[in-house]
């Protein structure tokens, strides 16, 4: 159980009183952009392997196969050191009239396997017509060795549960099914390259999610689970309900929903917000959220969350009141005072569409922490020109904010590609990679240079 409280996070601001972004004022995004690389159509999710050697990129509408003269579903594997394409993996297609192929990537805890999620099934799907699937790639050979059904629709985010102390060899994956409002439980403990591509036996069950709140959207799905993370002990999962804005707590040992935290009230955050993606610090003390609705990021104390859950654990799927968020938030100790959320509506002076301006359709989406000491939070804002975020103008560029979590300062804001969605930092913390969903490119940035300038006394 986590022992340190909010006070720990406040006093850290004093350690860096002399750090500031003033040395970065003369610079533009081009000064840190090392390279761009072409991807397949619509790079949606990506992640570096455990060694930091390769970057796996899930592509929603694949690539044109010259031999077959048609589009095939793909995932690209890039050499992170050379920043070049190393291999293209062809995966099974989903329905032609739906989401064609791949959405997200994650790895087994031991790094032996990569998992690439296909969102949907359907009558024209090549494998497992009843729902999405995981294509399993052996990270040594970089070949597909298994297909595992998710039996859900809109399979996107994949998260590996930490190893349990009493089950040290059990490796469990959760897959969020955005359209069917459930989570697939996959057991990859005994996953082997045995020549049998059918991985149906690895599917355990689905967790049907429940909510006590009205979906403010007219879309057919009610909850739209997206972000997933686990407590460090692996006992609980946090499932972000994108549409309702609530936080669903799941018993990750018995795989059942046990609580729901009410949505954040507008009076608490100062504006209407939802929950989109989540990352947890290595020490498990803090969870960071992105709020696509609300253009912001925030963070909570994980220990206090567990304390609140323990108070109502005996009840049947209790609903925690919205006031609980006031106990959980760990405000950022900024120069303007304590802030529960950081609003990310400012654009850099070199942005081609909103130079030096504010824009209230920033839509922050993917977030990652620097893997070294978790001091810096990287946030990609997709940015649209319409209130309806399903309408996309490919001429509009997004951005990536680099935030110093110790004082809430925006260290630097990089111009991103069109709808930057997939985001990753190399394991050594030196390179930030962003993918333009609508311009089919990877952007490699030298963030070690940015951080060096920022931390210079």
Rosetta blueprint (number, residue, H / E / L):
1 X L
2 X L
3 X L
4 X L
5 X L
6 X H
7 X H
8 X H
9 X H
10 X H
11 X H
12 X H
13 X H
14 X H
15 X H
16 X H
17 X L
18 X L
19 X L
20 X L
21 X H
22 X H
23 X H
24 X H
25 X L
26 X L
27 X L
28 X L
29 X H
30 X H
31 X H
32 X L
33 X E
34 X E
35 X E
36 X E
37 X E
38 X E
39 X L
40 X L
41 X E
42 X E
43 X E
44 X E
45 X E
46 X E
47 X E
48 X E
49 X L
50 X L
51 X L
52 X L
53 X L
54 X E
55 X E
56 X E
57 X E
58 X E
59 X E
60 X E
61 X E
62 X E
63 X E
64 X E
65 X E
66 X L
67 X L
68 X L
69 X L
70 X E
71 X E
72 X E
73 X E
74 X E
75 X E
76 X E
77 X E
78 X E
79 X E
80 X L
81 X L
82 X L
83 X L
84 X E
85 X E
86 X E
87 X E
88 X E
89 X E
90 X E
91 X L
92 X L
93 X L
94 X L
95 X L
96 X L
97 X L
98 X L
99 X L
100 X L
101 X L
102 X E
103 X E
104 X E
105 X E
106 X E
107 X E
108 X L
109 X L
110 X L
111 X L
112 X L
113 X E
114 X E
115 X E
116 X E
117 X E
118 X E
119 X L
120 X L
121 X L
122 X L
123 X L
124 X L
125 X L
126 X L
127 X L
128 X L
129 X L
130 X L
131 X L
132 X L
133 X E
134 X E
135 X E
136 X E
137 X E
138 X E
139 X L
140 X L
141 X L
142 X L
143 X E
144 X E
145 X E
146 X E
147 X E
148 X E
149 X E
150 X L
151 X L
152 X L
153 X L
154 X L
155 X E
156 X E
157 X E
158 X E
159 X E
160 X E
161 X L
162 X L
163 X L
164 X E
165 X L
166 X L
167 X E
168 X L
169 X L
170 X L
171 X L
172 X E
173 X E
174 X E
175 X E
176 X E
177 X E
178 X L
179 X L
180 X L
181 X L
182 X E
183 X E
184 X E
185 X E
186 X E
187 X E
188 X L
189 X L
190 X L
191 X L
192 X L
193 X L
194 X L
195 X L
196 X L
197 X L
198 X E
199 X L
200 X H
201 X H
202 X H
203 X E
204 X E
205 X E
206 X E
207 X E
208 X E
209 X L
210 X L
211 X L
212 X L
213 X L
214 X L
215 X L
216 X L
217 X L
218 X L
219 X L
220 X L
221 X L
222 X L
223 X L
224 X L
225 X E
226 X E
227 X E
228 X E
229 X E
230 X E
231 X L
232 X L
233 X L
234 X L
235 X L
236 X E
237 X E
238 X E
239 X E
240 X E
241 X E
242 X L
243 X L
244 X L
245 X L
246 X L
247 X E
248 X E
249 X E
250 X E
251 X E
252 X L
253 X L
254 X L
255 X L
256 X E
257 X E
258 X E
259 X E
260 X E
261 X E
262 X L
263 X L
264 X L
265 X L
266 X H
267 X H
268 X H
269 X H
270 X L
271 X L
272 X L
273 X L
274 X L
275 X L
276 X L
277 X L
278 X E
279 X E
280 X E
281 X L
282 X L
283 X L
284 X L
285 X L
286 X E
287 X E
288 X E
289 X E
290 X E
291 X E
292 X L
293 X L
294 X L
295 X L
296 X E
297 X E
298 X E
299 X E
300 X E
301 X E
302 X H
303 X H
304 X H
305 X H
306 X H
307 X H
308 X H
309 X H
310 X H
311 X H
312 X H
313 X L
314 X L
315 X L
316 X L
317 X L
318 X E
319 X E
320 X E
321 X L
322 X L
323 X L
324 X H
325 X H
326 X H
327 X H
328 X H
329 X E
330 X L
331 X L
332 X E
333 X E
334 X E
335 X L
336 X L
337 X E
338 X E
339 X E
340 X L
341 X E
342 X E
343 X E
344 X L
345 X L
346 X E
347 X L
348 X L
349 X L
350 X L
351 X L
352 X L
353 X L
354 X L
355 X L
356 X L
357 X L
358 X E
359 X L
360 X L
361 X L
362 X L
363 X L
364 X E
365 X E
366 X E
367 X E
368 X E
369 X E
370 X L
371 X L
372 X L
373 X L
374 X L
375 X L
376 X E
377 X E
378 X E
379 X E
380 X E
381 X E
382 X L
383 X L
384 X L
385 X L
386 X L
387 X L
388 X L
389 X L
390 X L
391 X L
392 X L
393 X L
394 X L
395 X L
396 X L
397 X L
398 X L
399 X E
400 X E
401 X E
402 X E
403 X E
404 X E
405 X L
406 X L
407 X L
408 X L
409 X E
410 X E
411 X E
412 X E
413 X E
414 X E
415 X E
416 X L
417 X L
418 X L
419 X L
420 X E
421 X E
422 X E
423 X E
424 X E
425 X E
426 X L
427 X L
428 X L
429 X L
430 X L
431 X E
432 X E
433 X E
434 X E
435 X E
436 X E
437 X L
438 X L
439 X L
440 X L
441 X E
442 X E
443 X E
444 X E
445 X E
446 X E
447 X H
448 X H
449 X H
450 X H
451 X H
452 X H
453 X H
454 X H
455 X H
456 X L
457 X L
